[in-house]
């Protein structure tokens, strides 16, 4: 069977495919990172289902090109649907990571007295507040369905902050607290 000649000359299609690509591979990295960190991540099915649905829309798009059975508008609609599923997968993972990190950190901190934490870790209030606010903002965004490139970039940046706070906690702050 010969390969169909697929030409992406439509600028809107190129933009949608680029966004799907960016979100998918960033999200894939998050999932791999979080599987190492969060025990139950391997049982978290929501993003897997979103990826499956996105893939289904991509295959519908591809079938429409190969069979020349869809209008340009319908082809773009399939890509837009795939993109929205990828956004939902990202926000599911981001929300889960924020909750998981907060739970892990609280688990460590519960083993110590409140007095010791407050005395030895001056960043506690700031770190806890940042993680909580980011997790809440992501949950609100998902509830409000504000899933677009701007929101993705904004929360990608915030999620990286939360990951850095956690890494600092594990590598530096925990040693101070246990010392």
C-alpha positions in Angstrom: 0.0 0.0 0.0 1.5 3.3 -1.0 1.6 6.3 1.4 -1.0 9.0 0.7 0.4 12.4 -0.2 -0.6 14.6 2.7 0.2 18.3 2.2 -0.3 20.7 5.0 -0.6 23.9 3.0 -3.4 25.3 5.2 -1.9 27.7 7.7 -4.7 27.1 10.2 -4.1 23.4 10.0 -0.4 23.9 10.5 -1.0 26.0 13.5 -3.4 23.5 15.1 -1.0 20.6 14.5 1.9 22.5 15.9 -0.1 23.3 19.1 -1.3 19.7 19.4 2.4 18.6 19.0 3.7 21.0 21.6 1.0 20.2 24.2 1.2 16.5 23.7 5.0 16.2 24.1 5.1 18.6 27.1 2.3 16.6 28.7 4.1 13.3 27.9 7.1 14.5 29.8 5.0 15.6 32.7 3.4 12.2 32.9 6.7 10.4 32.9 8.1 12.8 35.5 5.0 12.4 37.7 5.0 8.6 37.4 8.4 8.6 39.1 7.1 11.0 41.8 3.5 10.0 42.5 2.7 6.4 43.2 -0.9 6.5 42.0 -0.2 8.4 38.8 0.0 5.1 36.9 -3.7 4.5 37.9 -4.8 8.0 36.8 -6.8 7.3 33.7 -8.3 10.8 32.8 -5.3 12.0 30.7 -5.0 8.7 28.9 -8.7 8.9 27.9 -8.2 12.5 26.7 -5.2 11.4 24.6 -7.2 8.5 23.2 -10.0 10.9 22.2 -7.5 13.3 20.6 -5.9 10.5 18.7 -9.4 9.5 17.4 -9.9 13.0 16.1 -6.5 13.0 14.4 -7.3 9.8 12.7 -10.7 11.2 11.5 -8.7 14.2 10.2 -6.2 11.9 8.4 -9.0 9.7 7.0 -10.7 12.8 5.7 -7.5 13.8 3.8 -6.8 10.4 2.5 -10.4 9.7 1.3 -11.0 13.4 0.4 -14.3 13.0 2.3 -14.3 16.2 4.4 -14.5 19.9 3.8 -11.6 22.1 5.0 -14.0 23.3 7.7 -14.6 19.8 9.0 -10.9 18.9 8.8 -10.1 21.9 10.9 -12.9 20.9 13.3 -11.3 17.5 13.8 -8.0 19.2 14.6 -9.6 21.7 17.0 -11.3 18.8 18.8 -8.0 17.0 19.1 -6.4 20.2 20.5 -9.1 20.6 23.1 -8.6 17.0 24.3 -4.9 17.6 24.6 -5.6 20.7 26.7 -7.8 18.7 29.0 -5.2 16.0 29.3 -2.6 18.7 30.3 -4.8 20.3 32.9 -5.8 16.9 34.3 -2.1 16.1 34.7 -1.2 19.5 36.0 -3.9 19.5 38.6 -3.0 16.0 39.7 0.7 16.9 40.1 -0.1 20.0 42.2 -2.4 18.0 44.4 0.2 15.1 44.6 3.1 17.5 45.5 1.0 19.2 48.1 0.1 15.8 49.6 3.7 14.6 49.6 5.0 17.7 51.2 2.3 17.7 53.8 3.1 14.1 54.5 6.8 15.0 55.2 5.8 18.0 57.3 3.2 16.1 59.4 6.1 14.0 60.8 7.6 17.1 62.3 6.2 19.5 64.9 4.6 22.7 63.7 7.1 24.6 65.9 10.1 23.0 64.3 8.7 23.6 60.8 8.1 27.3 61.5 11.4 27.8 63.2 13.6 26.0 60.7 11.9 26.7 57.4 11.1 30.3 56.8 9.8 29.6 53.2 7.0 27.3 54.4 4.1 29.7 54.2 5.3 31.1 50.8 5.8 27.6 49.3 2.6 26.2 50.6 0.6 29.2 49.4 2.2 29.0 45.9 1.4 25.4 45.5 -2.2 25.8 46.8 -2.9 28.8 44.7 -1.6 27.2 41.5 -3.5 24.0 42.1 -6.7 26.0 42.8 -6.2 28.2 39.7 -5.7 25.2 37.5 -8.9 23.6 38.9 -10.8 26.8 38.3 -9.6 27.1 34.8 -10.7 23.5 34.1 -14.1 24.3 35.6 -14.4 27.4 33.5 -13.2 25.6 30.4 -10.6 28.3 29.6 -8.4 25.9 27.6 -6.3 27.8 25.1 -2.7 28.4 24.2 -2.4 31.5 26.5 -3.8 29.5 29.5 -1.6 26.6 28.6 1.5 28.8 28.6 0.5 30.5 31.8 0.0 27.3 33.7 2.9 25.5 32.2 5.0 28.3 33.7 3.3 28.0 37.1 3.6 24.3 37.1 7.3 24.6 36.5 7.4 26.8 39.6 5.6 24.2 41.6 8.0 21.5 40.4 11.0 23.7 41.3 9.6 24.4 44.7 9.2 20.7 45.3 12.7 19.9 44.0 14.1 22.5 46.4 12.0 21.1 49.2 13.4 17.6 48.7 17.0 18.6 47.9 17.5 21.5 50.4 14.6 22.3 52.8 13.9 18.7 54.0 17.5 18.4 55.1 17.2 21.6 57.1 14.0 20.4 58.7 15.4 17.0 59.6 18.7 18.4 60.8 
